Amino acid sequence: MKKIFYSTTLLFILSTIFSCKKSFLDEKPLDFLSGSNAYQTYADFTIAANDIYRVVRLEFYTRDESTPFDYMFGCDIVYDGQPATARHTPMASAYAPTGSIPTSHWSAFYKIISEANAIISRAPASAMTDDQKKLVTAKAKFFRGFAYRTLAYLYGGVPLITEEVTSPKTDFTRASKSDVYAQCIDDLKFAVDNLPSINKVLDGEINSQAAGHLLAEVYLAAGQFQNAVDASTKVISDANVHLMTSRFGSKANVTTGNVYWDLFQPNNQNRTTGGNFEGLWVIQLETDVPGGSSVSTAMGGNYLLERNAGPNLSLITGVTPNPFLWPVDDLTGGRGIGWAISTRHFSDEIWASDFDNDIRNANINFVRSFTATNPASPYYKKVISTQAPIPGITVPSRQFYAYEAKCTTPGAHPTNLIMNASNGLLKATAGGTYLDQYMFRLAETYFIRAEAYLGLNNPTAAAADINAVRARSNAKPVDPANVNIDYILDERLRELGYEEKRRLTLMRLGLWYDRVKRFNPYYSDALQTYNLWPIPQSEMERNNTGTLIQNPGY
């Protein structure tokens, strides 16, 4: 009996040790944040949602010198000014399954989805009130819908993940594009119903009207034209938003400006600082403000739109001495380096019938006339035009081309980036665009509804929406007989150039190849006929127990 007792006792002790081994060694996070206690309070979930804002801003604006411009390069609006180092040439390697472009964007959007799913999955069991649970879930579903919408435009059908993944998974399959759109629509309908109105949120926060705008766009992509009309009408008719049709904001008294110019002046993008009722979702990029850029003096923390889109006047060598000091804080392009040269279609052809009347085409908005800034030049203070360049200057070229002033911060660079206040000479660390940026603007909502009306074979209603935007800019109204998808795409360039994520629009419509082939000769000889990016090869290799079928042509 004693032998049996000791044996039994040892077995009990050993079994107790091994059965408790895991809990015995586990740390209990009593005074630090961990995966097991991070999602409890409303503050916890707010922090999680705020990180998604950060990822969105990185993806579309501040990640590096190239990534945000994948939505503009290789389209019908600009072409590469420095092919040897630019991200998109040759086209075949830039967009290959092993290339960095399709891989980096895929990863960013699945990060957004992962963080959104964690919020959605963990909210029900948290310590929040029911209203708080509904609010954080609405935020997460907005971002998840936003991410899946973008993935579907770029890649087609992609794996649908709607719950938090907590263990390794290697058997993903692609859902159909229509299934992805259906998921987006479900998420965004919830967001429309449960996000606060735009007048109840902080500047830069997502809101019900922004969700309605995005929902209308996804309805368009899904071919649900009447639903797109209804969703966009709900936004357009909301009393808390309207097109800005009168001078407003920080420079409303500048007589050389106009209301379109006002939209892009410092502090004017938001409701509280600029009285702007047109911005639906404004990405906060201004320096030294809550939620704004984290770096105010170096290029790495800002949206480098000026650096990419402004011409590099320092490269002028055919005229001696160079008529321009560079870089200068004025309409000559700031510290532009000429990487995004406007296509002729963007700078000239779309304006052919409205050159004198449309205020969006005034030189203060679309710069074609440059005043020489070098006192040593015989051209000093004289105007040099892209339409009648002086001998020695090639147009368009990296050194000299027409560009939209909204891509720079003329006359408003932060003072710590100005090297010489007497002539506006900038430091080498300039190059960002020091303005908040519109992700969604109400003018685009009108274009979405116009496109939906066109899909419903109602060009009269489509023309009315387009003309509502054109009237603000003193542009002559378009006749319904002339409204087609090409006209709408050109009007989007006139109104939304450099704001719009042009690649998303063209790929949503399946018209990327067609538009680039016709309007961007720089790329036309290198194009393939597909309108989707490839599924990244690295994702296909990791998914070794499932199958991710590659898009055609790759």
C-alpha positions in Angstrom: 0.0 0.0 0.0 2.8 2.3 0.9 4.4 1.7 -2.5 1.2 2.5 -4.3 0.7 5.6 -2.1 4.1 7.0 -3.1 3.6 6.2 -6.7 0.2 7.8 -6.7 1.5 10.8 -4.9 4.3 11.3 -7.4 1.9 10.9 -10.3 -0.3 13.6 -8.7 2.6 16.0 -8.1 4.0 15.5 -11.6 0.7 15.8 -13.3 0.0 19.0 -11.3 3.4 20.5 -12.3 3.0 19.8 -16.0 -0.7 20.7 -16.2 0.0 24.1 -14.6 3.3 24.7 -16.4 1.9 27.1 -18.9 -0.1 29.2 -16.5 2.7 29.1 -14.0 5.1 30.6 -16.6 2.7 33.0 -18.2 3.1 36.7 -17.4 0.0 38.4 -16.0 -0.1 41.9 -17.6 -1.1 43.9 -14.6 0.7 47.1 -15.4 1.6 46.9 -19.1 -0.4 46.6 -22.4 -0.6 43.2 -24.0 -2.7 41.4 -26.6 -4.9 40.0 -23.8 -5.8 43.3 -22.1 -5.4 45.9 -24.9 -9.1 45.9 -26.1 -11.1 46.6 -23.0 -12.1 50.3 -22.7 -13.4 52.9 -25.2 -10.0 54.6 -25.0 -8.3 51.3 -26.0 -10.5 51.0 -29.1 -10.0 54.6 -30.0 -6.3 54.1 -30.0 -6.7 51.1 -32.2 -8.8 53.1 -34.7 -6.3 56.0 -34.6 -3.6 53.6 -35.8 -5.7 52.9 -38.9 -5.8 56.6 -39.6 -2.0 56.5 -39.4 -1.8 53.6 -41.9 -4.1 55.3 -44.3 -2.0 58.5 -44.2 1.2 56.5 -44.8 -0.4 54.6 -47.7 -1.7 57.6 -49.6 0.5 60.5 -48.6 3.6 60.1 -46.4 5.2 56.6 -46.7 8.1 57.6 -48.9 9.0 59.5 -52.0 7.3 57.1 -54.4 4.6 54.9 -52.9 1.8 57.5 -52.6 2.3 58.4 -56.3 1.6 54.9 -57.5 -2.0 56.3 -57.7 -0.9 58.9 -60.2 2.1 57.7 -62.2 1.4 55.4 -65.1 -2.0 57.0 -65.7 -3.4 59.7 -68.0 -2.4 62.7 -65.8 1.4 62.7 -65.5 4.5 60.8 -66.6 8.0 60.2 -65.1 10.5 63.0 -65.3 13.5 60.8 -64.3 13.1 57.4 -65.9 16.4 56.1 -64.7 15.3 56.3 -61.0 11.6 56.5 -61.2 9.4 53.8 -59.8 7.4 52.9 -62.8 9.8 52.3 -65.7 10.0 49.9 -67.3 6.4 49.1 -66.8 6.7 45.4 -67.1 9.1 45.0 -64.2 7.4 47.7 -62.1 4.1 45.9 -62.1 5.4 42.3 -62.1 4.1 39.9 -59.4 7.6 40.0 -57.8 7.7 43.9 -57.9 7.5 46.1 -54.9 4.5 48.1 -56.1 1.8 45.4 -56.0 3.3 43.9 -52.8 3.6 47.1 -50.7 0.0 48.2 -51.3 -1.4 44.7 -50.8 0.3 44.6 -47.4 -0.9 48.0 -46.4 -4.5 47.3 -47.0 -4.5 43.9 -45.3 -2.9 45.6 -42.3 -5.9 48.0 -42.2 -8.2 45.0 -42.6 -6.4 43.1 -39.8 -6.7 46.0 -37.4 -10.3 46.6 -38.3 -11.2 43.0 -37.8 -9.5 43.0 -34.3 -11.8 45.9 -33.3 -14.9 44.3 -34.7 -14.2 40.9 -33.2 -13.2 42.2 -29.7 -15.8 45.0 -29.3 -18.7 42.7 -28.2 -16.8 41.3 -25.1 -15.3 44.6 -24.0 -16.2 46.8 -21.1 -17.7 49.5 -23.4 -21.3 50.7 -23.4 -23.5 49.5 -26.2 -23.3 52.9 -27.9 -19.5 52.8 -27.7 -19.4 49.3 -29.1 -21.6 50.4 -32.1 -19.4 53.5 -32.7 -16.1 51.7 -32.7 -17.5 48.9 -34.9 -18.8 51.5 -37.4 -15.3 53.1 -37.6 -13.7 49.7 -38.2 -16.3 48.7 -40.8 -15.7 52.0 -42.6 -12.0 51.3 -42.8 -12.5 47.7 -43.7 -14.9 48.7 -46.5 -12.4 51.4 -47.6 -9.6 48.8 -47.8 -11.5 46.1 -49.6 -12.9 48.6 -52.1 -9.3 49.7 -52.9 -8.1 46.1 -53.1 -10.9 45.2 -55.5 -10.1 48.1 -57.8 -6.4 47.2 -57.9 -6.4 43.4 -57.9 -10.0 42.2 -58.6 -11.3 39.5 -56.3 -9.2 39.0 -53.2 -9.4 36.9 -50.0 -12.2 38.0 -47.8 -11.3 38.0 -44.1 -14.0 39.3 -41.8 -12.9 38.0 -38.5 -9.7 38.4 -36.5 -7.0 35.8 -37.5 -5.3 34.6 -34.3 -3.3 31.7 -35.7 -1.2 30.9 -38.8 -3.4 30.4 -41.9 -2.0 29.4 -45.3 -5.1 28.3 -47.2 -6.7 31.6 -48.4 -8.7 31.7 -51.6 -9.8 34.6 -53.7 -13.4 35.7 -53.4 -15.1 37.1 -56.6 -15.0 40.8 -57.1 -18.7 41.0 -56.8 -18.5 39.3 -53.4 -15.9 41.8 -52.3 -18.1 44.6 -53.4 -21.0 43.1 -51.5 -18.9 43.0 -48.3 -17.9 46.6 -48.8 -21.5 47.6 -49.2 -22.6 45.8 -46.0 -19.7 47.4 -44.1 -20.4 50.9 -45.5 -24.1 50.8 -44.9 -23.4 50.1 -41.3 -21.0 52.9 -41.2 -23.4 55.4 -42.8 -26.1 54.5 -40.2 -23.8 54.5 -37.1 -21.0 57.0 -37.6 -21.7 60.6 -36.3 -22.6 63.4 -38.7 -19.7 65.5 -40.0 -20.7 68.4 -37.8 -20.3 66.2 -34.7 -16.7 65.0 -35.3 -13.2 66.5 -35.1 -11.6 67.7 -38.3 -10.1 64.7 -40.1 -12.4 62.1 -38.5 -14.5 59.8 -40.7 -18.2 60.5 -40.5 -21.6 59.4 -41.9 -21.3 61.7 -45.0 -17.8 60.4 -45.9 -19.2 56.8 -45.6 -22.1 57.7 -47.8 -19.8 59.1 -50.4 -17.7 55.9 -50.4 -20.8 53.8 -50.4 -22.1 55.5 -53.6 -18.8 54.9 -55.3 -18.8 51.2 -54.5 -22.4 51.0 -55.7 -21.1 52.4 -59.0 -18.4 49.8 -59.1 -20.9 47.1 -58.5 -23.2 48.4 -61.3 -26.0 49.4 -58.9 -26.6 52.7 -60.4 -29.9 53.6 -58.7 -28.4 52.7 -55.3 -25.4 55.0 -56.2 -27.8 57.8 -57.0 -29.7 57.3 -53.8 -26.5 57.2 -51.6 -24.9 60.2 -53.2 -28.2 62.2 -53.1 -28.3 61.6 -49.4 -24.9 63.2 -49.0 -25.5 66.0 -51.5 -28.8 67.0 -49.9 -27.4 66.9 -46.3 -27.7 70.3 -44.7 -24.3 70.0 -43.1 -22.4 70.0 -46.4 -22.4 72.1 -49.6 -20.1 73.3 -52.4 -18.1 76.4 -51.5 -19.3 79.0 -54.0 -18.2 82.2 -52.3 -14.7 83.4 -51.2 -13.8 82.0 -47.8 -11.0 81.2 -45.3 -7.5 82.5 -44.6 -6.9 84.4 -47.8 -10.5 85.4 -48.8 -9.4 89.1 -49.1 -6.6 88.4 -51.6 -8.0 90.0 -54.7 -6.0 87.8 -57.1 -7.5 84.7 -55.7 -10.8 83.0 -56.4 -13.1 80.5 -54.6 -11.4 77.5 -56.2 -8.0 78.8 -55.1 -9.4 79.2 -51.6 -10.1 75.5 -51.4 -6.3 74.9 -51.3 -5.0 77.6 -49.1 -3.6 77.0 -45.6 -6.1 76.1 -42.9 -9.0 76.1 -45.4 -9.6 72.4 -45.9 -11.4 71.9 -42.6 -14.7 73.0 -41.1 -13.4 74.5 -37.9 -10.3 76.3 -39.2 -11.5 77.3 -42.6 -15.3 77.2 -42.6 -15.1 74.6 -45.4 -18.4 72.7 -45.8 -17.1 70.8 -49.0 -14.4 68.6 -47.5 -16.0 65.3 -46.5 -12.8 63.5 -45.3 -9.7 65.6 -44.9 -6.4 64.0 -44.1 -4.5 66.0 -41.5 -1.1 66.9 -42.8 -0.4 70.4 -41.5 2.6 70.6 -39.2 2.5 71.2 -35.5 -1.2 70.5 -35.0 -2.8 67.5 -33.3 -3.1 64.6 -35.8 -0.9 66.5 -38.3 2.5 65.6 -39.8 5.0 64.4 -37.2 8.0 66.1 -39.0 7.9 69.8 -39.7 11.4 70.5 -41.0 12.5 67.4 -43.0 11.0 66.0 -46.1 10.4 62.5 -44.6 7.3 63.4 -42.6 5.3 65.3 -45.2 3.4 64.7 -48.4 6.0 65.2 -51.0 3.6 66.3 -53.7 5.5 69.6 -54.3 8.7 67.7 -54.7 7.2 65.3 -57.2 4.8 67.6 -59.1 6.7 70.9 -59.3 9.1 71.5 -62.2 12.8 71.5 -61.5 13.8 74.9 -62.7 17.4 74.4 -61.6 17.9 72.0 -64.5 17.5 74.7 -67.1 20.8 74.8 -69.0 19.8 76.2 -72.4 19.5 79.8 -71.1 22.5 81.4 -69.4 22.2 82.6 -66.7 19.3 80.6 -65.6 16.3 82.9 -65.4 15.1 81.3 -62.1 16.4 81.0 -58.6 15.5 77.6 -57.2 13.8 76.7 -55.0 11.6 79.7 -54.3 8.4 80.0 -52.3 6.2 81.2 -55.1 4.3 80.0 -58.2 7.5 78.7 -59.9 6.9 75.4 -58.1 8.7 75.6 -54.7 11.3 72.8 -54.3 9.9 70.7 -57.2 12.2 68.1 -58.8 10.1 67.4 -61.9 9.2 63.8 -61.4 5.5 64.1 -62.4 5.3 66.0 -65.7 1.8 66.9 -66.7 0.6 65.1 -69.9 -0.6 67.4 -72.7 -4.0 66.0 -72.2 -4.0 67.2 -68.6 -2.3 70.6 -69.1 -3.9 71.6 -72.5 -6.4 69.4 -74.2 -9.0 69.2 -71.5 -9.0 73.0 -71.3 -9.3 73.8 -75.0 -12.9 75.1 -75.0 -12.7 76.9 -71.6 -9.2 78.4 -71.5 -10.3 82.0 -70.7 -13.3 81.4 -68.5 -12.8 78.5 -66.1 -11.2 79.9 -62.9 -9.7 76.4 -62.3 -7.5 77.2 -65.3 -6.4 80.7 -64.1 -2.7 80.9 -63.7 -3.0 81.1 -60.0 -4.5 77.6 -60.1 -2.9 76.0 -63.1 0.5 77.6 -63.6 1.7 78.2 -67.2 3.3 81.6 -66.8 6.4 81.8 -64.6 7.9 85.1 -63.5 11.7 84.9 -63.7 13.3 85.3 -60.3 17.0 85.6 -60.9 18.2 89.2 -60.7 21.3 88.3 -62.9 19.1 87.2 -65.8 18.0 89.6 -68.6 14.6 88.0 -68.2 14.4 89.0 -64.5 10.7 89.8 -63.5 9.6 88.9 -67.0 7.0 86.2 -67.7 8.1 83.0 -69.4 5.2 80.8 -70.5 4.9 77.1 -71.2 2.8 78.1 -74.2 5.5 80.3 -75.7 8.8 79.3 -74.1 11.9 81.3 -74.7 14.7 79.6 -76.8 16.6 77.1 -74.8 13.7 75.8 -72.7 11.9 72.7 -73.8 8.2 72.2 -73.0 7.2 69.8 -71.6 10.4 68.6 -69.9 11.5 68.0 -66.3 12.7 71.5 -66.1 9.6 73.3 -67.4 5.9 72.4 -67.7 2.5 73.5 -66.6 1.4 72.2 -63.3 -1.4 72.7 -60.7 -0.5 75.2 -57.9 -2.5 73.0 -55.4 0.5 70.6 -55.5 2.7 73.2 -53.8 2.4 75.7 -51.0 3.1 78.9 -52.8 3.7 81.8 -50.5 2.9 79.7 -47.4 5.9 77.5 -46.7 6.6 77.1 -43.0 9.0 79.9 -42.0 11.6 77.4 -40.7 12.0 76.1 -44.3 12.7 79.6 -45.8 16.4 80.3 -46.1 16.1 83.9 -47.3 12.9 85.8 -46.5 13.8 88.7 -48.8 13.6 86.6 -52.0 11.7 83.5 -50.7 14.6 81.1 -51.3 13.8 77.8 -49.7 16.0 75.3 -47.8 16.9 72.0 -49.3 14.6 70.3 -46.7 11.6 71.8 -48.3 9.6 69.8 -50.8 6.5 68.8 -49.0 3.0 70.2 -49.5 2.2 71.8 -46.2 -1.6 71.6 -46.4 -4.2 69.2 -45.3 -5.4 67.0 -48.2 -8.9 66.0 -49.4 -9.5 62.3 -49.5 -13.1 63.0 -50.3 -14.6 66.3 -51.4 -18.3 67.0 -52.2 -17.5 68.0 -55.8 -16.5 64.4 -56.4 -19.9 63.2 -54.9 -21.6 65.2 -57.7 -19.4 63.4 -60.3 -20.3 60.0 -58.7 -24.0 60.8 -59.1 -23.4 62.1 -62.6 -21.8 58.8 -63.5 -24.6 56.9 -61.9 -27.2 58.9 -63.9 -25.2 58.1 -67.0 -25.4 54.4 -66.2 -29.2 54.9 -65.9 -29.3 56.5 -69.4 -30.2 59.9 -68.0 -27.7 62.3 -69.4 -29.8 65.3 -68.6 -29.5 64.6 -64.8 -25.8 63.8 -65.3 -25.2 67.1 -67.0 -27.0 68.9 -64.2 -24.6 67.5 -61.6 -21.6 68.3 -63.6 -22.8 71.8 -64.2 -23.4 72.3 -60.5 -19.6 72.0 -60.1 -18.7 73.8 -63.3 -20.9 76.8 -62.4 -18.7 77.4 -59.3 -15.8 77.9 -61.6 -17.5 80.0 -64.2 -17.1 77.3 -66.7 -19.8 77.1 -69.4 -22.4 74.3 -68.9 -22.0 71.0 -70.7 -24.9 70.0 -73.0 -26.4 66.6 -72.0 -25.7 65.3 -75.5 -22.0 65.7 -74.8 -21.9 63.8 -71.5 -20.2 60.4 -71.7 -17.7 58.7 -69.5 -14.8 60.4 -71.2 -16.3 63.8 -70.5 -16.8 62.9 -66.8 -13.2 61.6 -66.6 -11.9 64.8 -68.1 -14.0 66.9 -65.7 -12.6 65.0 -62.8 -9.1 66.0 -64.1 -10.2 69.6 -64.3 -11.7 69.6 -60.8 -9.7 67.0 -58.9 -6.3 66.9 -60.5 -3.6 65.8 -58.1 -6.3 65.2 -55.4 -7.9 62.3 -57.0 -6.3 58.8 -56.7 -6.5 58.6 -60.5 -5.4 55.0 -60.8 -8.3 53.9 -58.6 -10.9 55.7 -60.8 -9.5 54.3 -64.0 -9.1 50.8 -62.7 -12.6 50.8 -61.1 -14.0 51.6 -64.6 -11.7 49.2 -66.4 -10.4 52.1 -68.5 -6.8 52.4 -67.3 -5.4 50.9 -70.5 -7.7 52.8 -72.8 -7.0 56.2 -71.2 -3.2 55.7 -70.9 -3.0 54.4 -74.5 -4.8 57.5 -75.8 -3.5 60.3 -73.6 -0.1 59.4 -72.2 2.3 58.5 -75.1 5.2 58.2 -72.6 3.8 54.8 -71.5 1.7 53.7 -74.5 4.3 51.5 -76.1 5.0 49.6 -72.9 1.5 48.8 -71.9 -0.2 45.4 -71.4 -3.9 45.2 -72.0 -4.8 44.2 -68.4 -6.5 46.6 -66.0 -5.5 44.9 -62.7 -2.3 44.6 -60.7 -1.0 41.1 -60.1 -1.4 39.1 -56.9 2.0 39.5 -55.2 4.1 36.4 -55.8 5.2 36.4 -52.1 1.6 36.1 -51.0 1.0 33.2 -53.3 4.1 31.4 -52.0 3.1 31.9 -48.3 -0.3 30.5 -49.1 1.1 27.0 -49.5 -1.9 25.0 -48.5 -4.4 27.0 -50.6 -4.5 28.5 -54.1 -4.4 32.2 -55.0 -5.0 32.2 -58.8 -3.0 34.9 -60.5 -4.6 37.6 -62.6 -4.5 37.0 -66.4 -1.5 38.3 -68.3 1.1 37.9 -65.5 
